[in-house]
Amino acid sequence: MRRMRRRGLYWAVVQLMYLKGLPMVRRSPIAGRGKSAGGIRYQVKKTLLGYSVKYRCPKCQASFTASLNDAGKREMCECGYHYIVPGGEEKAKLEEQRAAKQRETEEQKKSQGDKTHEQEMPLDPFLQSSPPTEPKPIPAPPPEPSAPFVPPPSDPVPPIASGPAVAPAPAAAAPTAPGFVPEVKTSRTYKRNEYPALTIVRVVLLMIAGLAVVQWMVVSVFTVAAAINASAANEQAVELPAELVGRSVFDADLTQTQRELIAEHESQTMQTAVRGGAVMFGLIGWTVNTFATAVFVCLIVAFSELIKLLIDIQANTQHTAANA
């Protein structure tokens, strides 16, 4: 099951990289599984810092991970078993690849250095087959003949006519070639509705923030109303006379009216304590609700502004690419 999930995740990552146009990561020819001469099964993986080899001790099955550069070294497990770090073949392949890359790099540097040396070294005129020829001077272009000066025509003074004024004839339009279409420069302007999904998400987030503020207002109104109600009820409490303070309803020398007065006072005292506890817990809940609502609204507004910034960046990028 775990292997299937890993394969599914790998397939999803590969598809995402293919859709995004990212370079595909291929499995290294060195990475893989194997079995050393001592009977130790191992696995070579490629990491960000190089190649690593993972193996287990044949005696106590303890797991170890070492660098591939340590392959071939003699080590000892905590159980006392002596073994050789596996991965010698892969290490040899890696060293061959490194040596081939180094040789290729040196050859490229050498070829580039030879080309640069050939460009910098001038040719010896004594080794040339023909004597060097001096560059011929480029003749200057002949001067253009000057046109005779023609004075600009002066505007003729129209004669003063005694008849009605005649409107001047309209100027003739410039001749245009057949099929000529004048060039009209337009600039593309983007709109926010080009990204409806992001806009809808932003609106929904702002609506959620508004609902959170509304529920905080409702809770605040109920909390204040409960506190006012408890205060008014405490003010209407029955006060005992001085001679009944500290007496109990079970005293034999009390009348029925005095017993009822003491019982009502004890009941109102209990109700006052309950109202006070409820108001205290209500204030604590209101404080926690206020803090949570503020944090929630701030996070939603920040995320909404981030979406707005993303919309602007995408739109400006497309706008710049369209006008480029």
DAHULIN-V826972 format. One line per field, one symbol per residue. ss: DSSP state (~ for helix, > for strand, _ for the rest). psi: psi as a letter, one per 40 degrees, with the letter a starting at -180 (. if undefined). burial: # if it has 24 or more other C-alpha atoms within 12 Angstrom, else .. Layout:
ss->???
psi->???
burial->???
//
This chain:
ss->_~~~~~~~~~~~~~~~~~~~___________>>>>_____>>>>>>>__>>>>>>>______>>>>>~~~___>>>_____>>>___~~~~~~~~~~~~~~~~~~~~~~~~~~~~~~~~~____~~~________________________________________________________________~~~_~~~~~~~~~~~~~~~~~~~~~~~~~~~~~~~~~~~~~~~~______~~~___________~~~~~~~~~~~~~~~~~~~~~~~~~~~~~~~~~~~~~~~~~~~~~~~~~~~~~~~~~~~~~~~~~~~~_
psi->dddddddddddddddddddefihhhihiediaiahideehhihhihadeaiihhiihddefhhihiideeheihihideehhihhifdddddddddddddddddddddddddddddddddhihhddeidiiihihhihiiiiiihhiihhiihihihiihieaihhhiiiihihhiihehhihhhihhhiideegddddddddddddddddddddddddddddddddddddddddeihhiideeheiieehdeiiddddddddddddddddddddddddddddddddddddddddddddddddddddddddddddddddddde.
burial->.............................##....#...#######....########.....######.#...........#########..#.......................................................................................................##..#..##..#..##..#..##..#..##..#..............................##..##.....#......#..#...#..##..#...#..##..#..##..#.............
//
